[in-house]
């Protein structure tokens, strides 16, 4: 018997930049980044989220003017392509095929750049198209939502939905660069502004107690759309995210552990069950509440720590219950049951079911079995909290207090933030 074996190590490097007014001629960031790739200029293709175009009517003109100003570096092959935004952008291969056709007609090559400007779903879809054309074109991401700037766009994944499952088709392909432009955040709806905070709460819970304390202290400012607080949040959250990718030892998720998906097994299922009427961040907030409540009821997480998490989610303004959480709970194998999301999550990862739970703010651990009865009790507790007489609110004082009226579960609970914590840049 003969055998050949070869070990291959590939080193990836990409940059995440933080800027404002990216396409103003006085901002050289994009031009310098592409010039740094060498050569005498590179073909570029811009793909822009339709919703971003509506919110920023001069954006397409600004992109064309920018490329004209730096035409020796940025060789625009055709006007920017505008594509539908939101989760529906990921729900069909048709849009990917259309982009493949455009890439072919524009004669892009592996030294060319696809530059995508938009929310996380558009970035996912365009990234999948770029990664599968010529076995991979250079992709520059310009995320325009909080959730994509602090989480999804700074990662290494691209995907579309298929067969009724989120992110069924996709690749692990690091971008050439990520350019976070905070000027895009000004026009976000309150729902989209709030949704992006969920991923920051998640990463604070599993990785950085000081960051979680920062979020507690700045919850009123974040809820009131304070840009300086949000810029700090995005920077630190993105920093923790890319550190995990670089240092976890499993950046392409060959194993069964995905710490950064805390709260996501139910979130992905809720998006599907609500026909994507829930924003991803809204679903993640509910998933965080569910897994944190499970951690508490299972005896892993102290009650006061559980109260802090529920209190912060409430302070930001998240609704923590939707009816789809409770439907068909007696039939866990029914695809309409939230518990079926565990089977789908395990299938997506492969191998052994692996779920992150909490033992303290900033400290998580893995389990491989989930008690359905505790999940059901957790759902009932969250439902009671949501129907307990009033919605959690932040008081007007400088020391916010949140009261949750939860009836039989021994609440109301008073939430008082911990001492101030700073997040440095």
N, C-alpha and C positions, 0 to 999 in steps of 0.2 A: 504494500500500500504506500502511495506517495501523498504528500501533502505540502501545500504552500500556505504560508501565513504571513501577513504583513500588517503591522500596526501603523496607522496614519494619524498624525497630529496636525490639526489645522488651527491656526491662530486667527481669531476675528478681532477687529478693532473698529469701533465706531464712536462718534462724538455726539453728545447732547448739548445743544447751545440754548441759551436763554437770552431773548432779545425783545425789542419792540419795533413795530413798523418795518418788518422784514423787507418789503418791496419798495420802500422809499429809496430813490437813487443814492442818497447819502449813506445808506446802510450797506457796507461792502460784504457782509457776512456770506451771503449765498454765492456771490461772484468769486470771492476768495476761496471758498470751500471747493468749488468746481475747478478753479484754476490750479488748486493744489493737487488735483489728480494728474497733472502733467499733460503734455500734448499741446496742440495749437487750438484748443477749443473743443467743446463736446456738444453733440446733439442732445437736446432736452425736449421732453414732452411733459406738459403740465396737465394734470387731471384735478378738477376742482369740484368740491361738493356744492350742489345746487343751493342748499340752504345757506351756505356761507356767502354765495354770490348774492342772494337776496338780502342778507344782512349787511353786506358790504358792496354796494352797487358799483363802486369804482375799482373793485379788486382786479377784474380781468384786464382793464385798461392799465392798471398799475403794473401788472405782471408783464404785459407786452412792452410798456415803456421801459421797464427795468432791463428786459432782455435786449431791447434796442440800444440802450445806453452801454451795455456790456456785451455787444454782439460778437466781439472777438473771442469771448469765453463761452457765452451761452448761445448756442446756435439753435434757435427755436424752429422746429420743423413744421409746425402748424399752430394755429391759434389754440389756446387752452380748451380742453374737452371738459364739458360740464356734465356731471353724472348725478343721479338721484342720491340723496343722502338718507340717513337713518338705517335701521336694521334691514329694511327691504333691499338695500343695496347689496346685501350679502345673501339674499334668498334665491338667487338664480345664477346658473353658469352662463346664461345668455350675456350678461354684462361683461364677464371675464372674456368670453369669446370675442365680443366686440372690441375690447381693448387689445386683444391679441392681433386682431385684424388691423387696427390702427397702428400698432407697433410695427407690424410687417410693412404696411404701406408707407410709413414714415422712415423706413429703412434704419431703424435703431439697431445698434449692435451692443456687445457687452461693455463697450467703453462709453455708451450713452447713459443718460440719466432720465429716469421717470421721477417726477416731482409731484407728490400728491398733497393737496391742501384740503383738509376737511376733518370731519369727526372720525371716531374710531372705526365705525362700520365701513366707511368709504376707504379708510387707510388699510383695513384688513383686506377688502376686496381688491383694491389696486395693487397692494403688496403681493397678493396671490398671483395676479396676472403677471406682474413684473418678475416674480420668482420662477415662473414657469415658461417664460419666453426666453429663447436662447439659453435655457437652463439657468437663467438668472441675470437680470439687468440690475444696474445700480439704482437703488431706491433712496430718495430723500423724502423724509416724512415731515410735513408741516401740520401738526395737529392743531385743531382749532377749538377743542373743548377741554374742560378741566380734566375729565376722565382720561382722555387720550394723552394729554400733556404730562399727567403725573403717573400714568400706569400703562395703558395698552400700547401706545405708540413708542414708548421707550424700550419695549421688549423686543423679542426676536421672532415673533410668530405672525403669520398671515393666514387668513382662512375665509371660507364662506360656509353657510349653513346648507345642509342637504339631508334628505330622508327624514325631515322633521327634527333633526338634531343640530344643536348649535356647534359651529366650528368643526363639522364632520370632515370637510376637505380643507387641507392647508399644508403649509410648509414651515420649517424653522429656517428662516433666512434673515440674518441680521441686516439692518438698513445700512446704507453708506453713512447717513447722519440723520439726526432728529433736530429740527429747529423749532423751538417753542417760542412763539410770539404772543405775548400777553395782551397785545392790542385786540386780538380776536375775541377775547373773553368778555369784553365790554357789552357786546350785543347778545350774549347768551340769555335764554329765558331763565326764570328763577328755578324751574325744574332741572334744567341742564346744569346750572351753576351748582345747585345742591347735590345733584347726582354724582358729580366728580369727587365730592368729599368722602363718599362711602369707601372708595379704595384707599384713601389716606387713613381713615379710621382702621381699616383692615390691617394695613401694614404696620401701623402703630401698635395694634393689639398683639400681633405675632412677633414683632421684631424690636420695638423701640418704645419703652414706657415713657421716656422723656418726650418723645414726639407726641404720644397720646396725651400727655399733660399739656403740651402746647395747644393741641386741638381743643382740649377742655377750656383752657383759659381764653382762647380766641373764638370760641363758639359763637358768641353774640356778634362779633365783628365779621366772622365768616358768613353767618346767616344774613347779615346786613350788606353783604357784597363789598367788603373792604378789600381793595385790590392788593395793598401791601401784605396783608395777612395771607391772602390767597397765593401770592407769589412765593412767600416763604413755604407754604404748604406744598405747592407744586415742586419746588426745588428739592425739599427734603424727601418727599415721597418718591420722586424720580430717582434720587440718589440711592435710597434704600432698595429700590427695585433693581437698578443696574448692578448694585453691589451683590445682590442675591444671584443674579444671572451669572456674574463673573466668579463668584466664590462658592456657590452651592455644590459644585462638583457634578451637576446634572443640568446644564443649561438647555439641552434639547429634550429633557424629560423622558429619558429612556427607562427610568425607574417608575415606581408607583406613587411616589410622594410629590405633592405639589403644595408646599406651604403657602404660596402666594394665592392659592385658591380657597383660603379660609372663607367659609360662608357661601361658597359658589355652587356646591352640589344642588342646593335648593334654589339658588338664584337662577341658574340656567334653566331649571325646570319651570320656575315661575314665569320667566320670560316666554317660554313656549306655551304654558297653560293660559296666559293672558293674551296670547297672539301678539306678543311684543308691544302691548300697550304700556307695559311697565318699561321704563328706561332701565338699562343695565345697572346703573348705580342705585336706582330705587330697589331693584330686586336684590342687589348685593346687601343693601342696608337691612332688608328683611332677613336675608340669609345669615348675616352677622348676628342679628337679634336671636334667630332660632338656634344657631350653634352655641352662642354664648349662654342662652337660657338652658340648653341641653347640658352644657358644661356645669352650670350651677345646680340643676336638678339631679345630675348624676353624682354630685358630691366632689367634683374636681375643682370648682371655682368658688371662692368665698362669696357670700351674699353681697357684701359691700362692693366687691369688684364687679359683680354682675350689675348692681345698681348704677355704677359709674358708666358702664357701657350703654345700658338702656337710656340713661340720662343724657349722655352725649348725643346719641342718635336722635332723641327727642328734641334736644336743644337746637340741632341743625335744622329740624323741621321734617324729618322723615316720618311717613306713615309706616308702621311696622306690621300691619296685618292687611291681607287681602283675602277674600272668600276662598280663592283657589287653594289656600293653605289647608283648608279643612275638608275639602270635597273628596269623597271616595276613600276616606282614611281606612275604612273597614276592608278595602280591597287593595292591598299594597302592590299587587302585580298589575293593577289597572293602569294603563299609560296616562290616565287622567288624574292619578293620585300623586301627590308630592313625593311620597316615599319611593315611587318608581324612579325618581331622579337619582337615587343611590345606585341602582343597577346601571343606569345610563352613565353615571359618573365613573363607575368602576370599568365599564366597557370602554369608555373614552380613554382612560389611563392604561388599561390593560393590567394584568396581574392581580394582586391582592387589593381589595378595597382599602383605601388609605384616606382617612379624614383627619383634619387638624382640629383639636379642641384646645381650650384654655385652662391653665392652672393659675394664672395671674395676668394682669395687664402687662404685656411685653414678653410673656412666656407661654409658648404653645407646645403641644406634644401630639404624637400621632396615635390613632386607634385604628383597628382593623375590623371592628364590629360595632354596629349601631343598634341600640335597643329601641325598637319601634314604639314601645309603650312610653318610653321617656320622650321620644320625639312628639308623640301625640299629646302628652302632658305639657310639653313646651309650647306647642301650638295653642293649646287651650289657655295657658297663662298669657301668652302674647295677645290672644283674642280678648281676654278679660281686661288686660291693660288698655287695649284700644277702645273698649266699650265702657270704661269705668267712670263715666260721668263728665269728663272733660279731656280735651287733648292736652298733652304735656306742653307747657310753655315756659319760656325763659322770662323770669321777672325783670322788671325795669332797672333794678339796682345794679351796681357795678359788680356785686358778687351774685351771679345768677343762681337761682334755686328752681328746681323742677319738681313738681308734684305729680306723681302718677297714682291715680286712684284705681286700685286693682281688686277691690272687693275681697273675696275669700282668701286671696293669697297673702294677706297680711300687710298690704300697702294701704295708705299712701307711703311713698318713699320720698324722702327729701334728698336731693342731690346737691352737694356743695363741691365746687371744683377745688382741686388741690392747688398748692402754691404755684406761682407763675413759673413757666419754663420757656426758655428761648431756644429757637432753632436758628443756628448760624448758617450763613451762606459761605 
